[in-house]
Amino acid sequence: MRRVLCREFADPEQLTVVEEPDPVPGPGEVLVEVEAAAVSFVDGLIARGGYQLRPPLPFTPGSAVAGRAGGDRVLALLPSFGGFASHLLADPDRLVPVPDGVDLRIAASSAENYGTIAFALQHRVAVRPGEWVVVLGAAGAIGLAAVDCARAAGARVLAVASDDAKRAAALAAGAQAATGYDDLKTAIREHTGGGADVVVDPVGGPAAEAALRALGPGGRFCVLGFTSGEIPRLPANVVLLRNRTVVGVDWGDWSRSDPAAARDLAADVLRRIAAGELHPPEPAGLPLTGAGTATRAHAERTAVGKYVLIP
């Protein structure tokens, strides 16, 4: 087998590929032959030591892969790490069958981002048809998933992204309108006719407060992460005004604490992809040696959509 190894918490370029004997399943384990391993912003953050989870060194990043187990096409939701590899051992209770017609690269790349957004829009807030959903960082993997899922729920989407190419990608994914970050509060209020119903924010930084202030009565603000590198301090008085709500969305923690529910949610996402209800973009594929390139692209917010590693 081949796997990516992180020997120290440092920049993505320190990731290396090593060869080892194939793992042998023990009791309660199955061998998964990996065909696609998803790369996320969090993977790079963990590898740099900047995440709340700090695995013992050395370790292999990656927590969502698709491949074959005993000949069956499966998505494996790993509890922590180990995904950037050609083979791995998995708990059979964390395997999700991949429906016919869903490419394994799509299955891997949609697991975390679509899983996070489905958790956000179905479990943490209830998005209703006709509502305005504002998506920050709308051309990233999480952002494009949010655009797609909100559109599928019958909501109207305002995509917020930093340049024309990224805004065009969000519009192609189903957003009704797109804007940049300049004078964001005013832009949101103008596009939504007075105020947004829901904000999906994986970005953080100064845009967060501007978007919070642009929520209408009863608006809901979803905190997903801080790809800007800056954790905002949201003013409580702005939350109080107009009966707004701020909710945290930590799909990873939820999936570890309730793996059966996470598996069911992932299965539903794959079912909806197979049925043509959701339309995740084709991910860019790189070999295992491209792990550093992929994690850096997500860290620097230059990636449009998602990367997968092809062992």
Residue pairs with C-beta under 8 A, 6 or more apart in sequence:
1 19
1 20
1 21
1 22
1 23
1 85
1 86
1 87
2 17
2 18
2 19
2 20
2 85
2 86
2 288
2 311
3 17
3 18
3 20
3 60
3 82
3 84
3 85
3 86
3 88
3 288
4 15
4 16
4 17
4 60
4 61
4 62
4 84
4 85
4 288
4 291
4 309
5 15
5 16
5 17
5 18
5 58
5 59
5 60
6 14
6 15
6 47
6 57
6 58
6 59
6 60
6 61
7 14
7 16
7 57
7 58
8 14
8 57
9 47
9 48
9 49
9 50
9 54
9 57
10 47
10 48
10 49
11 48
11 292
11 296
12 44
12 47
12 48
12 291
12 292
12 293
12 295
12 296
12 299
13 292
13 296
14 47
14 292
15 47
15 61
15 291
15 292
15 295
17 288
17 289
17 291
22 31
22 87
23 31
23 87
23 88
23 89
24 31
25 31
25 89
26 89
28 91
28 92
29 89
29 90
29 91
29 92
30 69
30 70
30 89
30 90
30 91
30 92
30 95
31 69
31 87
31 88
31 89
32 65
32 67
32 68
32 69
32 74
32 76
32 87
32 88
32 89
32 90
32 95
33 67
33 68
33 69
33 86
33 87
34 65
34 66
34 67
34 83
34 85
34 86
34 87
34 88
34 311
35 66
35 67
35 68
35 104
35 105
35 108
35 310
35 311
36 65
36 66
36 67
36 104
36 105
36 107
36 108
36 109
36 283
36 285
36 308
36 309
36 310
37 62
37 64
37 65
37 83
37 84
37 85
37 108
37 308
37 309
37 311
38 62
38 63
38 64
38 65
38 83
38 108
38 109
38 111
38 112
38 283
38 306
38 307
38 308
39 62
39 84
39 291
39 294
39 295
39 298
39 306
39 307
39 308
39 309
40 63
40 64
40 112
40 113
40 141
40 298
40 306
41 140
41 141
41 142
41 202
41 225
41 227
41 298
41 299
42 51
42 112
42 225
42 252
43 61
43 62
43 63
43 84
43 295
43 298
44 295
44 296
44 298
44 299
45 51
45 299
46 53
46 54
46 55
46 61
46 81
47 61
47 295
48 299
53 80
55 80
55 81
59 81
59 82
60 81
60 82
60 83
60 84
60 85
61 81
61 83
61 84
61 291
61 295
62 78
62 81
62 82
62 83
62 84
62 85
62 309
63 77
63 78
63 79
63 80
63 81
63 82
63 83
63 112
63 252
64 75
64 76
64 77
64 78
64 83
64 108
64 111
64 112
65 75
65 76
65 78
65 83
65 85
65 88
65 108
66 73
66 74
66 75
66 76
66 98
66 104
66 105
66 107
66 108
66 111
67 73
67 74
67 76
67 104
68 74
69 76
69 90
69 92
69 95
72 97
73 97
73 98
73 104
73 107
74 95
74 96
74 97
74 98
75 95
75 96
75 97
75 98
75 107
75 108
75 111
75 266
75 270
76 83
76 88
76 90
76 94
76 95
76 96
77 94
77 95
77 96
77 111
77 255
77 259
77 262
77 263
77 266
78 88
78 90
78 94
79 91
79 94
79 256
79 259
80 256
82 88
84 288
84 291
84 309
85 288
85 311
86 288
86 311
93 259
93 260
93 263
94 259
94 263
95 263
96 263
96 266
96 267
96 270
97 267
97 270
98 104
98 107
98 270
99 270
99 271
99 273
99 274
100 274
101 274
102 270
102 273
102 274
103 282
105 282
105 283
105 285
105 308
105 310
106 273
106 280
106 282
106 283
107 270
107 273
108 283
108 308
109 141
109 280
109 283
109 305
109 306
109 307
109 308
110 145
110 269
110 270
110 273
110 278
110 280
110 306
111 266
111 269
112 141
112 251
112 252
113 141
113 142
113 144
113 145
113 280
113 306
114 145
114 148
114 149
114 269
114 273
114 278
114 280
115 251
115 255
115 262
115 265
115 266
115 269
116 142
116 145
116 224
116 249
116 251
117 142
117 145
117 146
117 148
117 149
117 200
118 149
118 265
118 268
118 269
119 249
119 251
119 254
119 265
120 146
120 200
120 222
120 224
120 249
120 251
121 127
121 146
121 149
121 150
121 153
121 198
122 265
123 254
124 222
124 247
124 248
124 249
125 198
125 220
125 222
125 245
125 247
127 133
127 150
127 153
127 155
127 197
127 198
128 153
128 154
128 155
128 197
129 153
129 154
129 155
130 154
130 155
130 156
131 155
131 156
131 197
131 198
132 155
132 156
132 157
132 158
132 191
132 192
132 193
132 195
132 196
132 197
132 198
133 146
133 150
133 155
133 156
133 157
133 158
133 196
133 197
133 198
133 199
133 200
134 157
134 158
134 160
134 188
134 192
134 196
134 198
134 199
134 200
134 211
134 214
135 143
135 146
135 147
135 150
135 157
135 158
135 159
135 160
135 170
135 175
135 200
136 143
136 160
136 199
136 200
136 201
136 202
136 203
136 207
136 208
136 211
137 143
137 160
137 161
137 201
137 202
137 203
137 227
137 301
138 144
138 146
138 147
138 159
138 160
138 161
138 166
138 167
138 169
138 170
138 175
138 178
139 159
139 161
139 165
139 166
139 167
139 169
139 170
139 304
139 305
140 202
140 227
140 298
140 301
140 303
140 304
140 305
141 298
141 303
141 305
141 306
142 200
142 202
142 224
142 225
143 159
143 161
143 170
143 200
143 202
144 169
144 170
144 173
144 280
144 281
144 305
145 280
146 157
146 200
147 157
147 159
147 170
147 173
147 174
147 175
148 173
148 174
148 278
148 279
148 280
149 278
150 157
150 198
150 200
151 157
151 173
151 174
151 175
152 272
152 277
152 278
155 197
155 198
156 176
156 192
157 170
157 174
157 175
157 176
157 177
158 175
158 176
158 177
158 178
158 179
158 188
158 191
158 192
158 196
159 167
159 170
159 171
159 173
159 175
159 177
159 178
159 179
160 178
160 179
160 180
160 181
160 184
160 188
160 207
160 211
161 167
161 169
161 170
161 178
161 180
162 180
162 181
162 301
163 180
165 304
166 304
167 178
167 179
167 180
168 178
169 304
169 305
170 178
171 177
171 178
173 279
173 281
174 279
177 191
179 187
179 188
179 191
180 187
181 207
181 210
184 207
184 210
184 211
184 214
185 210
185 211
185 213
185 214
186 214
188 195
188 196
188 210
188 211
188 214
189 195
189 214
192 214
192 216
194 216
195 214
195 215
195 216
195 217
195 219
195 242
196 211
196 214
196 215
196 216
196 219
197 215
197 216
197 218
197 219
197 220
198 219
198 220
198 221
198 222
199 211
199 212
199 214
199 215
199 219
199 220
199 221
199 222
200 222
200 224
201 207
201 208
201 211
201 221
201 222
201 223
201 224
202 224
202 225
202 226
202 227
203 225
203 226
203 227
203 228
204 223
204 225
204 226
204 227
204 228
204 229
204 230
204 231
204 232
205 226
205 228
205 229
205 230
205 232
206 230
206 232
207 228
208 221
208 223
208 232
208 234
209 232
209 234
209 235
209 238
211 221
212 221
212 234
212 235
212 238
212 239
212 244
212 246
213 238
215 221
215 242
215 244
216 242
217 242
217 243
218 242
218 243
218 244
218 245
219 242
219 244
219 245
220 244
220 245
220 246
220 247
221 234
221 239
221 244
221 245
221 246
221 247
222 247
222 249
223 246
223 247
223 248
223 249
224 249
226 232
227 301
228 301
234 246
238 244
239 245
239 246
251 262
254 261
254 262
255 261
255 262
269 278
272 278
273 279
273 280
280 306
281 305
281 306
282 305
283 305
283 306
283 307
283 308
284 294
284 303
284 305
284 306
284 307
284 308
285 307
285 308
285 309
285 310
286 293
286 294
286 307
286 308
286 309
286 310
287 309
287 310
287 311
288 309
288 310
288 311
290 307
290 309
291 309
294 303
294 307
294 309
297 303
297 307
298 307
